[in-house]
Amino acid sequence: MLKGEDFGRLFETFERTAFRLETLAVYDVDEEREEFADFLAGKGLPPESSDNPWVRSMTDLGKQVARVHVLRSPLSDYLRYELASYPGNIKAGESIGIIDTARQEVAGLPDHDFWLFDDAYVYRMHYTDAGRFLGAELLPENRLPEYQQYRAIALANAITFGEYTEA
């Protein structure tokens, strides 16, 4: 399984599209701990979150980055934090959709996260029960159609982040 810098290189080497399905209510990310604590304390997000530089580094090269987050209201503290950062990701060029299973049930989606790069490589994400990233598993090529179908279902059923926040 890939993790750390090896996993990070995937975002430098994909050529056209990166799609993520997110399914967890909590992600335990070392780099976010202080910012998350500040968010819970009522402090604002850091200035760079208003135009996410990580997303911008890909979209400025003409690459498309998209995600659909499958979640359930009421939101966990972590999801409130994560969704607070989405406007900066959107400003940087990421397309973000939401499926709230408290509002609609969607059949045919997996119960785990994945990244699909250039319609050519799919990585299943593995996490502990507490949301700590364990690694990304490259799935065999014969699994691509299955994950392309998951993406199609997610995109067909998601509403935009803007629609979600207006509801």
FENMOUR-V715681 format. One record per backbone hydrogen bond with DSSP energy under -0.5 kcal/mol. NH is the residue of the N-H (numbers start at 0). CO is the residue of the C=O. Records with the same first field share a line. If there is no record, write none. Layout:
NH: CO + CO
//
This chain:
1: 135
5: 2
6: 2
7: 3
8: 4
9: 6
10: 7
11: 8
12: 8
13: 9
17: 63
18: 115
19: 65
20: 113
21: 19 + 67
27: 130
28: 26
29: 27
31: 28
32: 28 + 29
35: 31
36: 32
37: 33
38: 34
39: 35
40: 36
41: 38
42: 37
48: 45
49: 46
50: 47
51: 87
55: 51
56: 52
57: 53 + 54
58: 54
59: 55
60: 57
61: 58
62: 57
63: 15
65: 17
66: 94
67: 19
68: 96
69: 21 + 67
70: 68 + 98
79: 75
80: 76
81: 77
82: 78
83: 79
84: 80 + 81
85: 81 + 82
86: 82
87: 84
88: 84
89: 85
90: 86
91: 87
92: 89
93: 88
94: 64
95: 93
96: 66
97: 158
98: 68
100: 70 + 98
102: 99
103: 99
108: 105
113: 20
114: 122
115: 18
116: 114 + 120
117: 16
119: 116
120: 116
122: 114
123: 121 + 136
124: 112
125: 134
127: 131
130: 127
132: 27
133: 125
134: 125
135: 1
136: 123
137: 135
138: 121
142: 139
143: 140
146: 142
147: 143
148: 144
149: 145
150: 146
151: 147
152: 148
153: 149
154: 150
155: 151
156: 152
157: 153
158: 97
160: 95
163: 159
164: 160
165: 161
166: 162
//
